[in-house]
Amino acid sequence: MASSSDIITLDNFEQLLPRWDPAGPNHLYALVDMGSNGIRFSISDLTPPQTRLLRPIYRERAGISLFDALNSSPDAGSEPMTFPAETIALVARTLARFRRIAVSYGVPPAHFSVLATEAMRRAANAREMLAAIREAADIGVHVLAPEVETLFGAVMGSRSAFVDISRGGLFLDLGGMTWVDTRLPDYEVAAALAGESMPFGAARLIRVLEGQPEEVRAQEKQKLNTSMQSAFAKLCAKFPALAQAKAEHAASAAATNGTGTSTGPVAGGIDAYLCGGGFRGYGCMLQHNDPIQPYPLPSVGTYTVTGDFFKQTEKMRRVNREHEGKIYGMSKRRRQQFPAIIEVVEAFIRTVPHLRTVTFCGGSNRDGALLMKLPKSVRESNPLEALAGFPIQGHEDAGGAGGGKGTWRSRRRC
């Protein structure tokens, strides 16, 4: 486990991560996200007046699964879990190469940051990994506390393509959920602190579903349902707007079922925003089966569906099993993980049946970290206005994205 001095918290991230200076001589920032299923590297240009676009000029993903590395030993089910020596060496070499690329682009040393998440927090020999990276690349690693990972990922990274979420939205990935309402003061920190953890990533679940007896699989599914329901109940208790949306939908649905005369959409309901590669995989499958074919925008980022369309899990499971061709945006690994993803989706539907819309988000920890470097006036501005170079008047809430205005799309592999 990394020492406390390596941990980025809500109290210290503004001091430990370099802030953006609009008058600075260099606006290039390089970020490495050491996620559990891959290490992602990007260089972004924050030069005004297009700062809000977080314009990427270089991106790369190294297919190094820290989760698989932690679980590679025969006794991986028991603590403590450790990184194998070969994984430590590979990660150190990879980050040293990323550092050289950043130097070649002219990124200042102070603008290069490495962010590590759950796998680094769990590894008993995290110090060895940190030391190897320091020796090979001459850089330190910031290990994100869970609430900061929520802030950078589910809160700011995922909503980086939206101007606001003024109706409020339930944001979740395969590891947790929170409520984001941009009407609230300091909504970013409020959402991060309210985040409820659900440690059921796709990689972990697929191991359980494929490699364990039926009794163990049933226990894990029950844990998933219980964890999801508990997390949602706690959020409803913390945020009245979420509880109200749930109640309005339930009342409207009951009235409709009682009379049988309404054929329109049920009033109320919750707008959900799904983050992370696992859920994006489900979004890619929905897009593959969208009534509009071929779908004109080859990106799952900001792809929005109705709650009813989202709930077609059995059809999506069958397509994944029977379709032999390529499904846009889905890797072979993601297709293999799809049964586990479906389990999480179905648990979510059982917990939150009152879905109005579901929007798939393409942001990342890196996008969220970049946004939090910016002053509030910049990060809350409309990215379309930065792209156009002039104010955009009269953009109304179309309802499809649950109140998110001024959405724009970025290509993202599921």
Phi, psi and omega in degrees: 000135178293148179288165184298333181292342179269351188271130174268123181243174177296336181279333188241357188296328180291332179276325187272335179258138184297134178273154177280132178245111183299337180262006183291158182281345184219129184244020177270133179229131178249134181227138173243128177249108180273078180281171183290331185247011178170157178248118186250138184231137178211151172242128183237147179255114181257027181296131175294153003267011182260026182304317186298339181286345183050049192297115179280136175245350175203137176217144177204147175236127174264125184282060179251113181267105177292330176296312179298322180297318179293332184255019185278339182277155182300329182259034185294340180289344180256152177273155357274152176265144184226155173279133173297154182300322182292327177292318178301315181295318181295316179297317180298317179295320181296315180291328175296322178292318177300320180296320179295321178297316180299318179297319181295333177275351180090022178286126178297146179307323181290346181260012180253120182229142176243125181248128178244150187236222193303316184300319179290326178293328185272336187290131179291332180254035179301326180300323178295319178297314181298319180293320180295320178295318179300317182290319185281323188244352182057043177223154174265170181236132175264116177270120185279130169296154184307320182290331176285323174299320175297316180298310183288324186268282187294328184272292188274318180297314184291328181263015182294341179268005182240151175282312179207165174236066190287345175270349184086144181213145176270112182258132178207153169233189184289355181244358181171177179214157175205173181244128181243123178224105186289356174284339184281144175293140181051044183299331183299307182291322179300316180292321180294317180291330182278350183305134180251123184280139174223095188285068181229061176295159183299318182297318180292315182295322182295327176297317181293315185290331183262332191247006185238157176297162183302322180298317179293319179299318179296321179296318180293321177296321178294320176300319180298312180298315181296316180297316180296314182294320179295316180298316181293319179298320179294321179293321177298324179290330182274330187237104181303326181296324178292314179297323179293317178299320178296314183293319180298319180294317181297318180294317180294319179296320179295319179295319179295315180294330182286324183262327181069016185258345184267131177247357180277180180293149179286135182291162179073210180096168188247137173265122181252146178234116186258132187239162174089158185297325180298308178293325177298328175299318177294323177297320177297323179292319176298317180296323177298332181254013180297143178302333177274110181224136354290145181293128192287340183245105184283063179203139178269347179296121184072010174295126186238137178229162174286161177301321181295317180294323180298330188278005182279058187291323183294321177296317180294323177297319181292318179297317179299324182283323189259336184282117184270342181278183180284136171252122188307131174084353183253120177283168177300319179298318181292324176297321178294326181278353189301321177303322178291321178298319178300320179301317179291318179299316181293323175297321178295317180295320177296324181283319184235073180288343185270056180272130174271303177221159174229126180242133179265133188253142182255004182285177185212174174304323181295318178298316180295319178296320178295316180300321183286351171283341188269154172295154185303323181298328180278312184291339178266004181280168183278118180297332178293326177291323176295323180289318183283328182087010177207159181296144177249118184260148169078017177285117184260161176287109181284347178087333184295323181259023174065036177097354178283120184257154174064040181287151175218156191253147174228142180290132181213128178282139180275000000 
